[in-house]
Amino acid sequence: MKRAVTGLLVAVTIGGIVLLFVLPGRTWLAQGRATAVAQRQESALSQENAALTKQVSLLQQPAYIEQVARAEYGLTMPGEEAFGILPPTAPPTTDAPAPAPKPKPHHHDSFWAGLEFWN
């Protein structure tokens, strides 16, 4: 009887230790990992937000809008003329194209050619 009570007390003590320290410890570690992930996401979003804020301020400047319109879309201001420079054309060649190489015969072809009744 005394042994059973001692075993029960040991089991209750170990169970209490698990409930008081191990399970909250696992939760605490998981929360730490989640916090680290959230901080990395916040940092990346802050950088993206800064870049977008800079782009917004640039797009509010008429000189920048003109630069983008000219460079990316080929637009001109009224009264201006746009000129495009084309690359030089290659001189025509009079040489005939090289003949395509003959395909190598398949190993089955030599087998069938070697049979007397097939020829």
Sequence and secondary structure as in RCSB ss.txt:
>XXXX:A:sequence
MKRAVTGLLVAVTIGGIVLLFVLPGRTWLAQGRATAVAQRQESALSQENAALTKQVSLLQQPAYIEQVARAEYGL
TMPGEEAFGILPPTAPPTTDAPAPAPKPKPHHHDSFWAGLEFWN
>XXXX:A:secstr
 HHHHHHHHHHHHHHHHIIIIIHHHHHHHHHHHHHHHHHHHHHHHHHHHHHHHHHHHHHT HHHHHHHHHHHH  
  TT               S           HHHHHHHH TTT 
